[in-house]
Amino acid sequence: MNFDFSTWDEFSFKELFKIQRGFYSKKPDHIDNGYIRFLGATEKNNGITEYYTLEEINNTAKSDNSQNVELTKKIFNPNALCVTNNGSVGYAFFQEKEFTCSSDVTVLYLKNGEFNKYTALFVATVIQHDRYRWSYGRKWTLGRMKKSKLKLPATNGNPDWDYMENYIKLLYPEELTTTNKPCLDLNEKEWDDFVFGDLLDDIYKAKPHVKSEMEFSNIKEKYYMPFISRTEENNGCDCYVPNEDLDGIEDGNAIIIGDTTATIFYQKDEFIAGDHIIVCRANWINVYTALFIKTILEKERYRYNYGRAFKLDLVNGTVVRLPIDNNNNPDWKFIEEYIKQLPYADNLVKVY
């Protein structure tokens, strides 16, 4: 299904949505793990930064200096599209369950009808394409959002919700399910520090290729391989290129790091790389152990940016804390089993 943009119309936010600002001006403290989602100014985890109990939400005011109000003013109804308006501005997430959130989040409900996950994902994508308009110096205030506009597929002057829903359904033909029930606890293991480079058999810069000098496709075709760049999206795959007569083809089963962006990925299959790509190899690497290490290394991302790249020597010297076995070595078997038993990890073979 291809887009015919001539049928798209422009709509204002205040025309389409009931717009509500998030509640909390300060994230509440809490002790227990609950089921109430708390949304904040983040680009990750569908906007969720914490889970609270109903009692904790009920007992916590908007801020330290404000009077507490009834619970119904703090809990938002489901089927909402939530947009970050501060910090990581312009990210949009669909919430199909009730939630609470900070004032760094704006909550959108349809005036006519109700979002489902398909229409919400379509609109969220359109909203996020306008992220470049907003930054720390130009917040997406409530006043600006009410004046904002977005283009959507339309019919008879109204948004074509059926078209949007059907388009997204084509992208997601199967619902992901899981039979996994987590049973392993990281807190029951002893941990120790290791220098990342000491854990590797090899680490090096991949041969760089220039995308614009190559034939490429944005979809995977027969006899095409991934072109891995420093993008944060699509597991680092910028595009696909023909695998004929190429120099510098890299074998799969490697951890890949974009040094100027500190982007980290696992590549199962062979690939070629753009500039500034570091390749890490070891006999313990597989999709499960690599995803565990990727998560650990990403905790260090805040240290690096274009002014201080995550270069080869820094990657080599990075200290990672890992579960250990009886010989005080990284317990790769436990790490692999831990990832395998996580919810939806039984789908990893479909993804990689």
Secondary structure by P-SEA (a helix, b strand, c coil): cccccccbbbbccccccccccccccbbbbbcccccbbbbccccccccccccccaaaaaaccccccbbbbcccccccccbbbbbbcccccbbbbbbcccccccccbbbbbbccccccaaaaaaaaaaaaaacccccccccccaaaaaabbbbccccccccaaaaaaaaaaaaccbbbbbccccccccccbbbbbbcccccccccccccccccccccccccccccccccccccccccccccccccccccccccccbbbbbccccbbbbbccccccccbbbbbbcccccaaaaaaaaaaaaaacccccccccccaaaaaabbbbbbbccccccaaaaaaaaaaaccccccccccc
